[in-house]
Amino acid sequence: GTIQSAIDAASTGDLIIVNPGVYSENPILYKAVKLQGSGEGATKIFANPSPAERLAAWHSKILSLLGNDPFVANEAPGIMVLGNVPPYQFTAAHPSLIDGFHILGAIMGGAIYVNTDVDSLTISNNRIMGNQGNFAGGIAAGAVGTGVPNNNPNLTIAYNRILKNGGIQGS
């Protein structure tokens, strides 16, 4: 299966263990779950948003969850974290996690984009390399000047290897 199908099937507080392998997808984390890879060298998310059909499906899912799409047609982050999707909420009572992945190949969305209203997320032990982004090639939380508030309390970013990414307006 896919990481996205596991997220879609999960309940708040679940631990999703992702087996070693290469996953060519751009998961959308919209539930307070723990996403655990098998290690930065073992579980890779190849986030290049191609072919066009996969990218179009990603944008359709974003529209269905948010009602709007913060990215243009050719953009998608490696992992998109949405904290403002009713009825799901990220809270301190159910801390979330993205741990143990190698994320590479994202074009114009960066490796991990934390939108807003994500409480108690830890991003740790990942290798984030070779991604591009408008605001950040590595990890972005909120987006200055876009009207999206950076309301992500208790966000922890620790023990990641973030290298060789490129950002147009950030790093």
DSSP file with accessible surface (Angstrom, degrees, kcal/mol):
  #  RESIDUE AA STRUCTURE BP1 BP2  ACC     N-H-->O    O-->H-N    N-H-->O    O-->H-N    TCO  KAPPA ALPHA  PHI   PSI    X-CA   Y-CA   Z-CA
    1    1 A G              0   0  111      0, 0.0     2,-0.3     0, 0.0     3,-0.0   0.000 360.0 360.0 360.0-170.7    0.0    0.0    0.0
    2    2 A T     >  -     0   0   69      1,-0.1     4,-1.5    21,-0.0     5,-0.1  -0.739 360.0-118.9-111.2 162.8    0.9    3.7    0.2
    3    3 A I  H  > S+     0   0    3     -2,-0.3     4,-2.3     1,-0.2     5,-0.2   0.914 116.1  55.4 -63.3 -41.2    1.7    5.9    3.1
    4    4 A Q  H  > S+     0   0   23      1,-0.2     4,-2.8     2,-0.2    -1,-0.2   0.906 104.2  51.7 -61.3 -41.6   -1.3    8.0    2.2
    5    5 A S  H  > S+     0   0   53      1,-0.2     4,-1.7     2,-0.2    -1,-0.2   0.880 109.3  51.2 -64.9 -33.5   -3.7    5.0    2.4
    6    6 A A  H  X S+     0   0   35     -4,-1.5     4,-1.1     2,-0.2    -1,-0.2   0.910 111.1  47.6 -67.9 -40.2   -2.4    4.2    5.9
    7    7 A I  H >< S+     0   0    0     -4,-2.3     3,-0.7     1,-0.2    -2,-0.2   0.940 110.7  51.6 -64.1 -46.2   -3.0    7.8    7.0
    8    8 A D  H 3< S+     0   0   61     -4,-2.8    -1,-0.2     1,-0.2    -2,-0.2   0.862 113.9  43.9 -60.0 -34.7   -6.5    7.8    5.5
    9    9 A A  H 3< S+     0   0   85     -4,-1.7    -1,-0.2    -5,-0.2    -2,-0.2   0.632  97.5  99.3 -85.6 -13.6   -7.3    4.5    7.4
   10   10 A A    <<  -     0   0    8     -4,-1.1     2,-0.3    -3,-0.7     3,-0.0  -0.251  62.0-139.4 -77.1 160.7   -5.7    5.6   10.7
   11   11 A S    >   -     0   0   75      1,-0.1     3,-2.4    20,-0.1    -1,-0.1  -0.797  43.5 -72.2-110.7 159.6   -7.4    7.0   13.8
   12   12 A T  T 3  S+     0   0   59     -2,-0.3    21,-0.2     1,-0.3    -1,-0.1  -0.206 121.2  19.3 -50.7 132.8   -6.2    9.8   16.0
   13   13 A G  T 3  S+     0   0   28     19,-3.5    -1,-0.3     1,-0.3    20,-0.2   0.299  90.6 141.9  88.5  -7.9   -3.2    8.7   18.1
   14   14 A D    <   -     0   0   70     -3,-2.4    20,-2.9    18,-0.2     2,-0.6  -0.274  48.7-132.5 -67.1 152.7   -2.3    5.7   15.9
   15   15 A L  E     -a   34   0A 100     18,-0.2     2,-0.6    20,-0.1    20,-0.2  -0.936  17.5-161.9-103.6 120.9    1.2    4.7   15.1
   16   16 A I  E     -a   35   0A  17     18,-3.4    20,-3.1    -2,-0.6     2,-0.6  -0.925   3.3-161.0-105.9 112.5    1.8    4.0   11.4
   17   17 A I  E     -a   36   0A 108     -2,-0.6     2,-0.6    18,-0.2    20,-0.2  -0.866   7.3-152.9 -97.1 120.3    5.0    2.0   10.9
   18   18 A V        -     0   0    9     18,-3.3    20,-0.3    -2,-0.6     3,-0.1  -0.825  14.7-130.0 -99.0 122.5    6.2    2.3    7.3
   19   19 A N        -     0   0  110     -2,-0.6    19,-0.2     1,-0.1    -1,-0.0  -0.211  36.3 -82.6 -64.0 159.4    8.2   -0.6    6.0
   20   20 A P  S    S+     0   0   80      0, 0.0    23,-0.3     0, 0.0     2,-0.3  -0.264  83.5  85.0 -58.7 149.6   11.6   -0.1    4.3
   21   21 A G  E    S-e   43   0B  30     21,-2.8    23,-2.9    -3,-0.1     2,-0.5  -0.851  79.9 -68.2 145.7-179.1   11.4    0.8    0.6
   22   22 A V  E     -e   44   0B  97     -2,-0.3     2,-0.6    21,-0.2    23,-0.2  -0.941  38.9-164.6-109.7 125.2   11.0    3.6   -1.8
   23   23 A Y  E     -e   45   0B  42     21,-3.1    23,-2.1    -2,-0.5     2,-1.4  -0.943   6.9-158.7-113.3 110.8    7.6    5.4   -1.8
   24   24 A S        +     0   0   68     -2,-0.6     2,-0.3    21,-0.2    23,-0.2  -0.710  57.0  93.4 -90.0  85.8    6.9    7.6   -4.8
   25   25 A E  S    S-     0   0   18     -2,-1.4    -2,-0.1    21,-0.5    30,-0.0  -0.967  71.1-125.2-163.0 171.6    4.3    9.8   -3.3
   26   26 A N        -     0   0    9     -2,-0.3    53,-0.2    28,-0.1    52,-0.1  -0.781  36.3-151.7-128.1  82.7    3.6   13.1   -1.4
   27   27 A P        -     0   0    0      0, 0.0    53,-2.3     0, 0.0     2,-0.6  -0.230   4.2-145.3 -62.6 147.0    1.7   12.1    1.7
   28   28 A I  E     -i   80   0C   1     51,-0.2     2,-0.9    53,-0.0    53,-0.2  -0.960   8.6-158.0-112.3 113.2   -0.7   14.6    3.3
   29   29 A L  E     +i   81   0C   0     51,-3.3    53,-2.3    -2,-0.6   -25,-0.0  -0.820  32.7 148.4 -95.0 103.0   -0.7   14.2    7.1
   30   30 A Y        +     0   0   16     -2,-0.9     2,-0.3    51,-0.2    55,-0.2   0.317  53.2  69.5-119.1   4.9   -4.1   15.7    8.3
   31   31 A K  S    S-     0   0    9     -3,-0.1     2,-1.8   -20,-0.1    59,-0.1  -0.929  90.9-106.6-123.0 150.4   -4.7   13.5   11.3
   32   32 A A  S    S+     0   0    0     -2,-0.3   -19,-3.5    57,-0.3     2,-0.3  -0.553  71.3 131.4 -77.2  85.3   -2.8   13.5   14.7
   33   33 A V        -     0   0    0     -2,-1.8    64,-1.4   -21,-0.2     2,-0.6  -0.848  61.1-110.1-129.9 168.3   -0.9   10.2   14.1
   34   34 A K  E     -ab  15  97A  66    -20,-2.9   -18,-3.4    -2,-0.3     2,-0.7  -0.917  25.3-160.3-104.6 120.5    2.7    9.1   14.5
   35   35 A L  E     -ab  16  98A   0     62,-3.3    64,-2.3    -2,-0.6     2,-0.6  -0.889  14.2-175.0-104.5 106.3    4.4    8.4   11.1
   36   36 A Q  E     -ab  17  99A  51    -20,-3.1   -18,-3.3    -2,-0.7    64,-0.2  -0.910   7.0-163.7-113.6 113.8    7.4    6.1   11.8
   37   37 A G        -     0   0    3     62,-4.0    64,-0.2    -2,-0.6     3,-0.1  -0.318  32.9-112.1 -80.6 175.2    9.8    5.1    9.0
   38   38 A S  S    S-     0   0   53      1,-0.4    63,-0.1   -20,-0.3    62,-0.1   0.234  81.9 -52.8 -94.2  12.9   12.2    2.3    9.3
   39   39 A G    >>  -     0   0   26     61,-1.7     4,-2.6    60,-0.2     3,-1.3  -0.212  58.1 -87.7 123.8 148.0   15.3    4.6    9.4
   40   40 A E  T 34 S+     0   0   45     85,-0.3    -1,-0.1     1,-0.3    87,-0.1   0.768 127.3  42.2 -59.6 -26.6   16.6    7.4    7.2
   41   41 A G  T 34 S+     0   0   49     -3,-0.1    -1,-0.3     1,-0.1     3,-0.1   0.655 118.8  44.6 -90.9 -14.0   18.5    5.0    4.9
   42   42 A A  T <4 S+     0   0   41     -3,-1.3   -21,-2.8     1,-0.2     2,-0.6   0.801 108.4  49.1-102.2 -33.9   15.7    2.4    4.7
   43   43 A T  E  <  -e   21   0B   0     -4,-2.6    59,-2.2    57,-0.3     2,-0.4  -0.925  68.9-177.8-116.5 109.7   12.5    4.3    4.1
   44   44 A K  E     -ef  22 102B  75    -23,-2.9   -21,-3.1    -2,-0.6     2,-0.7  -0.892  19.3-157.9-112.5 135.4   12.6    6.8    1.3
   45   45 A I  E     -ef  23 103B   0     57,-3.0    59,-2.4    -2,-0.4     2,-1.0  -0.954   9.1-160.8-107.1 108.3    9.9    9.2    0.2
   46   46 A F  E     - f   0 104B  76    -23,-2.1   -21,-0.5    -2,-0.7    59,-0.2  -0.825  12.7-176.8 -89.2 103.2   10.7   10.1   -3.4
   47   47 A A        +     0   0    0     57,-3.2    60,-0.5    -2,-1.0    58,-0.2   0.219  29.9 134.7 -97.2  14.7    8.6   13.3   -3.6
   48   48 A N        -     0   0   43     56,-0.3     2,-2.6    58,-0.2    58,-0.2  -0.514  58.8-131.9 -63.9 119.7    9.0   14.3   -7.2
   49   49 A P        +     0   0   10      0, 0.0     6,-0.2     0, 0.0    -1,-0.1  -0.268  51.4 154.8 -79.8  61.5    5.4   15.1   -8.1
   50   50 A S        +     0   0   63     -2,-2.6     2,-0.2     4,-0.1    -2,-0.0  -0.972  31.7  52.0-137.5 150.8    5.3   13.2  -11.4
   51   51 A P  S >> S-     0   0   73      0, 0.0     4,-1.7     0, 0.0     3,-0.8   0.517  80.6-122.1 -75.5 173.9    3.6   11.9  -13.4
   52   52 A A  H 3> S+     0   0   72      1,-0.3     4,-2.7     2,-0.2     5,-0.2   0.819 109.5  59.8 -57.5 -33.3    1.0   14.6  -13.9
   53   53 A E  H 3> S+     0   0  140      1,-0.2     4,-2.1     2,-0.2    -1,-0.3   0.886 104.8  48.8 -65.0 -38.1   -1.8   12.3  -12.9
   54   54 A R  H <> S+     0   0   54     -3,-0.8     4,-2.1     2,-0.2    -1,-0.2   0.916 112.3  48.4 -67.8 -41.0   -0.3   11.7   -9.4
   55   55 A L  H  X S+     0   0   21     -4,-1.7     4,-2.4    -6,-0.2    -2,-0.2   0.919 110.7  51.0 -65.2 -41.5    0.2   15.5   -8.9
   56   56 A A  H  X S+     0   0   55     -4,-2.7     4,-2.3     1,-0.2    -1,-0.2   0.906 109.6  50.4 -63.1 -39.7   -3.4   16.2  -10.0
   57   57 A A  H  X S+     0   0   62     -4,-2.1     4,-2.1     2,-0.2    -1,-0.2   0.892 108.7  52.8 -65.4 -38.4   -4.7   13.6   -7.6
   58   58 A W  H  X S+     0   0   16     -4,-2.1     4,-2.3     2,-0.2    -2,-0.2   0.947 110.1  47.1 -61.2 -48.0   -2.6   15.3   -4.8
   59   59 A H  H  X S+     0   0   18     -4,-2.4     4,-2.5     1,-0.2    -2,-0.2   0.889 110.2  53.4 -63.8 -37.4   -4.1   18.7   -5.6
   60   60 A S  H  X S+     0   0   76     -4,-2.3     4,-2.2     2,-0.2    -1,-0.2   0.898 109.0  49.0 -62.6 -40.8   -7.6   17.2   -5.6
   61   61 A K  H  X S+     0   0   51     -4,-2.1     4,-2.0     2,-0.2    -2,-0.2   0.921 109.9  51.2 -65.8 -42.7   -7.1   15.7   -2.2
   62   62 A I  H  X>S+     0   0    0     -4,-2.3     4,-3.0     1,-0.2     5,-0.5   0.936 111.1  48.8 -58.6 -46.5   -5.8   19.0   -0.8
   63   63 A L  H  X5S+     0   0   85     -4,-2.5     4,-2.1     1,-0.2    -1,-0.2   0.903 110.6  50.4 -60.8 -40.4   -8.9   20.7   -2.2
   64   64 A S  H  <5S+     0   0   91     -4,-2.2    -1,-0.2     1,-0.2    -2,-0.2   0.844 117.2  40.4 -68.4 -31.6  -11.2   18.1   -0.7
   65   65 A L  H  <5S+     0   0   30     -4,-2.0    -2,-0.2    -5,-0.1    -1,-0.2   0.887 132.1  20.0 -82.1 -42.6   -9.6   18.5    2.7
   66   66 A L  H  <5S-     0   0   37     -4,-3.0    -3,-0.2     2,-0.3    -2,-0.2   0.690  88.9-127.3-101.0 -28.4   -9.1   22.3    2.9
   67   67 A G  S  <<S+     0   0   63     -4,-2.1     2,-0.3    -5,-0.5    -4,-0.2   0.334  90.4  50.7  88.8 -10.3  -11.5   23.7    0.4
   68   68 A N  S    S-     0   0   97     -6,-0.4    -2,-0.3    -5,-0.0    -1,-0.2  -0.938  79.0-126.8-147.2 171.6   -8.6   25.6   -1.2
   69   69 A D        -     0   0   44     -2,-0.3    -6,-0.0    -3,-0.1   -10,-0.0  -0.964   6.9-164.0-129.3 114.1   -5.1   24.8   -2.4
   70   70 A P  S    S+     0   0   54      0, 0.0     2,-0.3     0, 0.0    -1,-0.1   0.551  73.8  67.6 -75.5  -3.7   -2.1   26.7   -1.1
   71   71 A F  S    S-     0   0   23      4,-0.1     2,-0.1   -12,-0.1    38,-0.1  -0.860  82.0-118.8-117.3 151.3    0.1   25.5   -4.0
   72   72 A V    >   -     0   0   84     -2,-0.3     3,-2.2     1,-0.1    -1,-0.0  -0.331  47.0 -86.3 -79.6 171.8    0.0   26.1   -7.7
   73   73 A A  T 3  S+     0   0   80      1,-0.3   -14,-0.1    -2,-0.1    -1,-0.1   0.733 124.7  44.4 -56.0 -31.2   -0.5   23.2  -10.1
   74   74 A N  T 3  S+     0   0  101     34,-0.0     2,-0.4   -18,-0.0    -1,-0.3   0.294  99.3  88.7-100.2  13.3    3.1   22.1  -10.5
   75   75 A E    <   +     0   0   28     -3,-2.2    33,-0.2    33,-0.1    -4,-0.1  -0.872  37.5 149.9-115.4 145.3    4.0   22.2   -6.7
   76   76 A A  B     -Lm 107 108D   0     31,-1.3    31,-0.6    -2,-0.4    33,-0.5  -0.826  34.6-129.4-166.1 129.8    3.7   19.7   -3.9
   77   77 A P        -     0   0    0      0, 0.0     3,-0.2     0, 0.0    34,-0.2  -0.348  28.7-112.5 -73.8 164.7    5.8   19.2   -0.8
   78   78 A G  S    S+     0   0    0     32,-2.6     2,-0.4     1,-0.3    34,-0.2   0.962 106.4   8.6 -59.8 -52.9    7.3   15.9    0.2
   79   79 A I  E    S- j   0 112C   0     32,-2.2    34,-2.5   -53,-0.2     2,-0.5  -0.991  74.6-158.0-129.9 124.3    5.0   15.7    3.2
   80   80 A M  E     -ij  28 113C   0    -53,-2.3   -51,-3.3    -2,-0.4     2,-0.6  -0.890   6.0-159.3-101.0 127.0    2.2   18.2    3.7
   81   81 A V  E     -ij  29 114C   0     32,-3.0    34,-2.7    -2,-0.5     2,-0.6  -0.946   8.3-173.1-111.2 118.1    1.0   18.6    7.3
   82   82 A L        +     0   0    0    -53,-2.3     3,-0.3    -2,-0.6    35,-0.1  -0.946  13.5 174.5-113.9 117.1   -2.5   20.1    7.7
   83   83 A G  S    S+     0   0    6     33,-1.2     7,-0.5    -2,-0.6    -1,-0.1   0.365  70.8  66.7 -99.8   3.4   -3.7   21.0   11.1
   84   84 A N        +     0   0   57      5,-0.1    -1,-0.2    32,-0.1     5,-0.1  -0.212  63.3 119.7-122.3  45.9   -6.9   22.7   10.2
   85   85 A V    >   -     0   0    5      3,-0.4     3,-1.7    -3,-0.3   -19,-0.1  -0.890  65.7-107.0-112.5 101.2   -9.0   19.9    8.7
   86   86 A P  T 3  S+     0   0  109      0, 0.0     3,-0.1     0, 0.0    -2,-0.1  -0.417  98.1  20.2 -63.4 143.5  -12.3   19.3   10.6
   87   87 A P  T 3  S+     0   0  111      0, 0.0     2,-0.3     0, 0.0    -2,-0.0  -0.957 113.0  79.1 -91.9   9.4  -13.0   17.1   12.4
   88   88 A Y    <   -     0   0   72     -3,-1.7    -3,-0.4   -58,-0.1     2,-0.4  -0.572  55.9-179.1 -83.0 139.6   -9.4   16.3   12.9
   89   89 A Q        -     0   0  137     -2,-0.3     2,-0.6    -5,-0.1   -57,-0.3  -0.997  26.1-135.9-137.6 141.8   -7.2   18.3   15.3
   90   90 A F        +     0   0    9     27,-0.6    29,-0.3    -7,-0.5     2,-0.3  -0.867  40.6 164.7 -92.4 122.1   -3.6   18.2   16.3
   91   91 A T  B >   -N   94   0E  42     -2,-0.6     3,-1.4     3,-0.5    -2,-0.0  -0.921  53.5-109.9-136.3 163.9   -3.5   18.6   20.1
   92   92 A A  T 3  S+     0   0   62     -2,-0.3    -1,-0.1     1,-0.3    -2,-0.0   0.774 116.0  65.9 -63.3 -25.0   -1.0   18.1   23.0
   93   93 A A  T 3  S+     0   0   80      1,-0.3    -1,-0.3     2,-0.0    27,-0.0   0.767 112.7  32.2 -68.1 -24.7   -3.2   15.2   24.1
   94   94 A H  B <  S-N   91   0E  82     -3,-1.4    -3,-0.5    25,-0.1    -1,-0.3  -0.663  85.5-162.4-131.8  76.4   -2.3   13.4   20.9
   95   95 A P        -     0   0   57      0, 0.0     2,-0.2     0, 0.0    26,-0.2  -0.284  10.9-143.4 -62.6 146.5    1.3   14.3   19.9
   96   96 A S  E     - c   0 121A   3     24,-2.9    26,-2.0    23,-0.2     2,-0.3  -0.711  13.0-160.6-111.8 164.7    2.2   13.6   16.3
   97   97 A L  E     -bc  34 122A  31    -64,-1.4   -62,-3.3    -2,-0.2     2,-0.4  -0.999  22.6-172.1-149.0 141.7    5.5   12.4   14.8
   98   98 A I  E     +bc  35 123A   0     24,-2.3    26,-2.3    -2,-0.3     2,-0.4  -0.949  39.3 155.1-128.4 108.9    7.4   12.2   11.4
   99   99 A D  E     +bc  36 124A  18    -64,-2.3   -62,-4.0    -2,-0.4    26,-0.2  -0.997  40.8  19.2-143.5 138.0   10.5   10.1   12.1
  100  100 A G  S    S+     0   0    3     24,-1.2   -61,-1.7    -2,-0.4   -57,-0.3   0.812  80.4 127.3  83.3  33.6   12.9    7.9   10.3
  101  101 A F        -     0   0    0     23,-0.3    26,-2.8   -64,-0.2     2,-0.6  -0.831  52.8-142.0-119.5 158.1   12.5    8.9    6.7
  102  102 A H  E     -fg  44 127B   8    -59,-2.2   -57,-3.0    -2,-0.3     2,-0.5  -0.985  27.1-167.9-112.1 113.7   14.8   10.0    3.8
  103  103 A I  E     +fg  45 128B   0     24,-2.6    26,-2.0    -2,-0.6     2,-0.3  -0.927  18.1 153.9-109.9 122.5   12.8   12.6    1.9
  104  104 A L  E     +f   46   0B  47    -59,-2.4   -57,-3.2    -2,-0.5   -56,-0.3  -0.969  40.2  35.7-145.8 155.6   14.1   13.7   -1.5
  105  105 A G        +     0   0   15     25,-1.3    26,-0.2    24,-0.4    25,-0.1   0.460  60.8 154.2  88.4   3.5   13.0   15.1   -4.8
  106  106 A A        -     0   0    1    -58,-0.2    26,-2.6    31,-0.1     2,-0.6  -0.415  32.2-146.8 -68.1 140.8   10.3   17.5   -3.8
  107  107 A I  B     -L   76   0D  51    -31,-0.6   -31,-1.3   -60,-0.5    26,-0.1  -0.954  67.3 -24.5-114.8 117.6    9.8   20.3   -6.3
  108  108 A M  B    S+m   76   0D  32     -2,-0.6    26,-0.9   -33,-0.2    25,-0.3   0.455 125.9  72.0  65.2   7.5    8.7   23.8   -5.1
  109  109 A G  B    S-O  133   0F   5     23,-0.9    24,-0.3   -33,-0.5    31,-0.1   0.483  92.5-132.0-120.9  -8.0    7.0   22.5   -1.9
  110  110 A G        -     0   0    1     22,-2.8   -32,-2.6   -34,-0.2    28,-0.2  -0.081  34.7 -72.8  76.4 174.2   10.1   21.5    0.1
  111  111 A A  S    S+     0   0    0     26,-1.4   -32,-2.2    27,-0.8     2,-0.4   0.948 117.2  11.8 -72.5 -50.1   10.5   18.3    2.0
  112  112 A I  E     -jk  79 139C   1     26,-2.1    28,-2.5   -34,-0.2     2,-0.5  -0.992  64.9-171.2-134.0 126.1    8.0   18.9    4.8
  113  113 A Y  E     -jk  80 140C   9    -34,-2.5   -32,-3.0    -2,-0.4     2,-0.8  -0.967   6.1-163.2-119.6 114.5    5.5   21.8    4.9
  114  114 A V  E     -jk  81 141C   0     26,-3.3    28,-3.0    -2,-0.5   -32,-0.2  -0.877  10.7-168.7 -97.2 108.6    3.7   22.3    8.2
  115  115 A N        -     0   0    7    -34,-2.7     2,-0.3    -2,-0.8    27,-0.3   0.978  42.0 -61.2 -67.9 -85.7    0.7   24.5    7.2
  116  116 A T  S    S+     0   0    5    -35,-0.2   -33,-1.2    34,-0.1    -1,-0.2  -0.983 104.0  38.9-161.5 161.9   -1.0   25.9   10.4
  117  117 A D        +     0   0   61     34,-1.7     2,-0.7    -2,-0.3   -27,-0.6   0.813  68.5 143.8  62.9  33.9   -2.8   24.8   13.6
  118  118 A V        -     0   0    1     33,-0.6     2,-0.4   -29,-0.1     3,-0.3  -0.910  29.9-168.9-104.7 107.7   -0.5   21.8   14.1
  119  119 A D        +     0   0   36     -2,-0.7    35,-0.2   -29,-0.3   -23,-0.2  -0.848  61.4   3.6-101.3 131.3    0.0   21.4   17.9
  120  120 A S  S    S+     0   0   16     33,-2.1   -24,-2.9    -2,-0.4     2,-0.4   0.934  78.3 157.2  66.9  55.8    2.6   19.0   19.3
  121  121 A L  E     -c   96   0A   0     32,-0.4    35,-2.8    33,-0.3     2,-0.5  -0.925  24.1-161.2-109.3 133.8    4.4   17.7   16.2
  122  122 A T  E     -cd  97 156A  44    -26,-2.0   -24,-2.3    -2,-0.4     2,-0.6  -0.975   4.4-168.9-114.2 128.7    7.9   16.3   16.3
  123  123 A I  E     +cd  98 157A   0     33,-3.1    35,-2.2    -2,-0.5     2,-0.3  -0.972  31.3 151.6-113.8 111.0   10.0   16.0   13.1
  124  124 A S  E     +cd  99 158A  11    -26,-2.3   -24,-1.2    -2,-0.6   -23,-0.3  -0.968  40.6  15.7-146.1 156.0   13.0   13.9   14.0
  125  125 A N  S    S+     0   0   76     33,-1.1     2,-0.3    -2,-0.3   -85,-0.3   0.809  81.7 136.0  56.0  38.8   15.7   11.5   12.7
  126  126 A N        -     0   0    0    -26,-0.2    35,-3.0    32,-0.2     2,-0.6  -0.841  53.3-136.9-112.8 153.3   15.1   12.2    9.0
  127  127 A R  E     -gh 102 161B  52    -26,-2.8   -24,-2.6    -2,-0.3     2,-0.6  -0.961  23.1-173.2-106.2 117.9   17.5   12.8    6.1
  128  128 A I  E     +gh 103 162B   0     33,-3.3    35,-2.4    -2,-0.6     2,-0.4  -0.939  21.5 149.9-117.0 106.8   16.1   15.7    4.1
  129  129 A M  E     + h   0 163B  54    -26,-2.0   -24,-0.4    -2,-0.6    35,-0.2  -0.999  47.0  15.5-146.9 137.9   18.1   16.2    1.0
  130  130 A G  S    S+     0   0   43     34,-0.9   -25,-1.3    33,-0.8     2,-0.3   0.860  80.1 136.4  73.8  38.4   17.7   17.3   -2.6
  131  131 A N        -     0   0    1    -26,-0.2    35,-2.5   -27,-0.2     2,-0.3  -0.842  39.6-148.9-115.2 155.4   14.4   19.2   -2.3
  132  132 A Q  E     + p   0 166F 104    -26,-2.6   -22,-2.8    -2,-0.3   -23,-0.9  -0.916  18.9 172.3-120.9 149.2   13.3   22.5   -3.7
  133  133 A G  E     -Op 109 167F   1     33,-2.1    35,-1.9    -2,-0.3    37,-0.3  -0.997  39.1-136.1-154.4 153.6   10.8   25.0   -2.2
  134  134 A N  S    S+     0   0   37    -26,-0.9    35,-3.4    -2,-0.3    36,-0.4   0.934 113.7  17.5 -71.4 -46.6    9.4   28.4   -2.6
  135  135 A F  S    S-     0   0   56      1,-0.4    36,-0.3   -27,-0.2     2,-0.3   0.766 143.1  -8.2 -97.0 -31.4    9.6   29.2    1.1
  136  136 A A        -     0   0   10     34,-0.2    -1,-0.4    30,-0.1    -2,-0.2  -0.915  45.0-152.4-163.6 139.9   12.1   26.4    2.2
  137  137 A G  S    S+     0   0    0     -2,-0.3   -26,-1.4    -4,-0.2   -31,-0.1   0.758  97.1  33.3 -83.3 -26.4   13.6   23.4    0.6
  138  138 A G  S    S-     0   0    3     33,-0.8   -26,-2.1     1,-0.3   -27,-0.8   0.846 127.7 -16.8 -91.2 -91.4   14.0   21.6    3.9
  139  139 A I  E     -k  112   0C  29     32,-0.2     2,-0.4   -28,-0.2    -1,-0.3  -0.984  58.5-172.9-124.9 130.6   11.2   22.2    6.5
  140  140 A A  E     -k  113   0C  11    -28,-2.5   -26,-3.3    -2,-0.4     2,-0.5  -0.970   7.9-166.7-122.6 139.2    8.8   25.1    6.5
  141  141 A A  E     -k  114   0C  31     -2,-0.4   -26,-0.2   -28,-0.2   -25,-0.1  -0.968  68.1 -25.4-124.6 111.5    6.3   26.0    9.2
  142  142 A G  S    S-     0   0    5    -28,-3.0     2,-0.3    -2,-0.5   -28,-0.1  -0.105  78.0-103.7  71.4 179.2    3.7   28.5    8.1
  143  143 A A  B > > -Q  148   0G   6      5,-1.0     3,-1.6   -28,-0.1     5,-0.6  -0.852  24.6-131.5-147.5 108.9    4.5   30.9    5.2
  144  144 A V  T 3 5S+     0   0  138     -2,-0.3    -2,-0.0     1,-0.3     0, 0.0  -0.310  90.5  14.1 -60.5 135.2    5.4   34.5    5.8
  145  145 A G  T 3 5S+     0   0   81      3,-0.1    -1,-0.3     1,-0.1     0, 0.0   0.527 102.3  93.2  80.8   6.7    3.4   36.9    3.6
  146  146 A T  T < 5S-     0   0   65     -3,-1.6    -2,-0.1     2,-0.3    -1,-0.1   0.499  97.3-112.2-107.4  -6.7    0.8   34.4    2.4
  147  147 A G  T   5S+     0   0   75     -4,-0.3    -3,-0.1     1,-0.3     0, 0.0   0.382  81.1 123.2  87.6  -4.2   -1.9   35.1    5.0
  148  148 A V  B   < -Q  143   0G  36     -5,-0.6    -5,-1.0     2,-0.0    -1,-0.3  -0.818  61.0-134.0 -90.7 114.6   -1.3   31.6    6.5
  149  149 A P        -     0   0   78      0, 0.0     2,-1.5     0, 0.0   -32,-0.1  -0.369   9.1-126.1 -69.9 147.4   -0.5   32.1   10.2
  150  150 A N        +     0   0  107     -8,-0.1     2,-0.9   -34,-0.1   -34,-0.1  -0.621  52.0 151.8 -88.9  73.9    2.4   30.3   11.7
  151  151 A N        +     0   0   80     -2,-1.5   -34,-1.7   -36,-0.2   -33,-0.6  -0.696  15.5 130.2-107.1  75.3    0.2   28.9   14.5
  152  152 A N    >   -     0   0   16     -2,-0.9     3,-0.8   -35,-0.2   -33,-0.1  -0.647  37.3-169.4-129.4  74.0    2.1   25.6   15.2
  153  153 A P  T 3   +     0   0   52      0, 0.0   -33,-2.1     0, 0.0   -32,-0.4  -0.286  68.0  17.2 -67.7 151.2    2.7   25.4   19.0
  154  154 A N  T 3  S+     0   0  103      1,-0.2     2,-0.5   -35,-0.2   -33,-0.3   0.823  80.0 163.8  59.2  36.0    5.0   22.8   20.5
  155  155 A L    <   -     0   0   46     -3,-0.8     2,-0.5   -35,-0.2    -1,-0.2  -0.757  17.0-167.4 -84.4 123.2    6.7   22.1   17.1
  156  156 A T  E     -d  122   0A  68    -35,-2.8   -33,-3.1    -2,-0.5     2,-0.5  -0.969  12.7-177.9-116.7 125.9    9.9   20.2   17.7
  157  157 A I  E     +d  123   0A  80     -2,-0.5     2,-0.3   -35,-0.2   -33,-0.2  -0.977  26.1 152.2-121.3 111.8   12.5   19.8   14.9
  158  158 A A  E     +d  124   0A  26    -35,-2.2   -33,-1.1    -2,-0.5   -32,-0.2  -0.999  47.6   6.9-147.6 144.4   15.4   17.7   16.2
  159  159 A Y  S    S+     0   0  194     -2,-0.3     2,-0.3   -35,-0.2    -1,-0.1   0.772  80.6 140.8  61.3  32.0   18.2   15.3   15.0
  160  160 A N        -     0   0   28    -35,-0.2     2,-0.7   -36,-0.1    -1,-0.2  -0.753  51.3-135.7 -99.4 152.8   17.5   15.7   11.3
  161  161 A R  E     -h  127   0B 128    -35,-3.0   -33,-3.3    -2,-0.3     2,-0.6  -0.938  28.3-179.8-105.4 107.8   20.1   15.8    8.6
  162  162 A I  E     +h  128   0B  83     -2,-0.7     2,-0.3   -35,-0.2   -33,-0.2  -0.938  18.2 144.1-114.8 109.4   19.0   18.7    6.3
  163  163 A L  E     +h  129   0B  61    -35,-2.4   -33,-0.8    -2,-0.6    -2,-0.1  -0.993  47.3  16.1-150.1 151.7   21.4   19.2    3.4
  164  164 A K  S    S+     0   0  170     -2,-0.3   -34,-0.9   -35,-0.2     2,-0.3   0.858  80.2 135.3  56.4  43.7   21.5   20.2   -0.2
  165  165 A N        -     0   0   39    -35,-0.2     2,-0.4   -36,-0.2   -33,-0.2  -0.772  42.6-142.4-109.9 165.2   18.0   21.7   -0.4
  166  166 A G  E     -p  132   0F  36    -35,-2.5   -33,-2.1    -2,-0.3     2,-0.4  -0.992  14.0-174.7-135.9 134.9   17.1   25.0   -2.1
  167  167 A G  E     -p  133   0F  28     -2,-0.4   -33,-0.2     3,-0.4   -32,-0.1  -0.973  16.4-157.5-125.3 141.8   14.6   27.7   -1.2
  168  168 A I  S    S+     0   0  119    -35,-1.9   -33,-0.2    -2,-0.4   -34,-0.2   0.927  98.8  13.4 -81.3 -45.9   13.7   30.7   -3.2
  169  169 A Q  S    S+     0   0  128    -35,-3.4     2,-0.2   -36,-0.2   -34,-0.2   0.400 137.7  18.2-110.1  -1.8   12.4   32.9   -0.3
  170  170 A G              0   0   34    -36,-0.4    -3,-0.4   -37,-0.3   -34,-0.2  -0.677 360.0 360.0-145.2-158.4   13.7   30.8    2.6
  171  171 A S              0   0  122    -36,-0.3   -33,-0.8    -2,-0.2   -32,-0.2  -0.783 360.0 360.0-122.9 360.0   16.3   28.1    3.3
